[in-house]
Amino acid sequence: MREMKDLLFTNEHEWVDVQGEEAYVGLTEFASKALGDIVFVELPEVDDEFSMGDSFGVVESVKAAADMYMPIDGVVTELNTELEDEPAQINQAPLEGWFLKFKVTNKEQLGELMTPADYERFCEEEA
């Protein structure tokens, strides 16, 4: 089970769970609450390569559609295909409902992501 204290965050409200040379990316609880009930997820393909800030997919809710952005450079190694049939997992458990796993290709970019404390302050400013 993921805990916020072990994650990094983007200003697009995505979490990043770095595990060695690979990382998982998902949507934060803040974002999932703001979007409302998520009804559709569009994911990229395995082996797709993205740069930091590139859109890699779309999340649609009853309120809006939102692009998902790559937190750092990487190559997709695995997709959470369960989300195609059960996108509501993201609302039910945002820290477990990951979108994709990717091979990190530029670890230096991790320093540009927010720590849990930084992200908490960021959310307070946005609320």
C-alpha positions, 0 to 999 in steps of 0.5 A: 500500500502506498503512502503519501510520505513515500511519493513525489508530486507534480503541479498537475496533481499526479503522484510518482512512486519511484522504485529503483529504475522504474516508477508508477504514476497516478492521480492524487486524491485532491485531483480525483475529488475535484474531477468527481466520478471518473468514468473513462481512462485513455492510456498510451501503449507499452514502449511509448516514450515521453518527455517530462510534461508530455500528455500521456493519456486522458481521464474523463469524469462526470464533470470534465476531461483532463489530460495526464502528464508525464512527471519525468522522462520515461518509457512505458513498461506496463499499463494498469489495464484494469482501469479500462473496465473499472476507472472508478478505482481512481476515486476509491483508492487514488494512491493504488489506482496507478495509470502506468509504470515506466522506466525512468530515463532522467533521474535528475528530473526527480528533483523538480517534483514536490515532496509530500510537504511541498504538495500539501502546501500547494494544495492549500494554496489551490483550495 
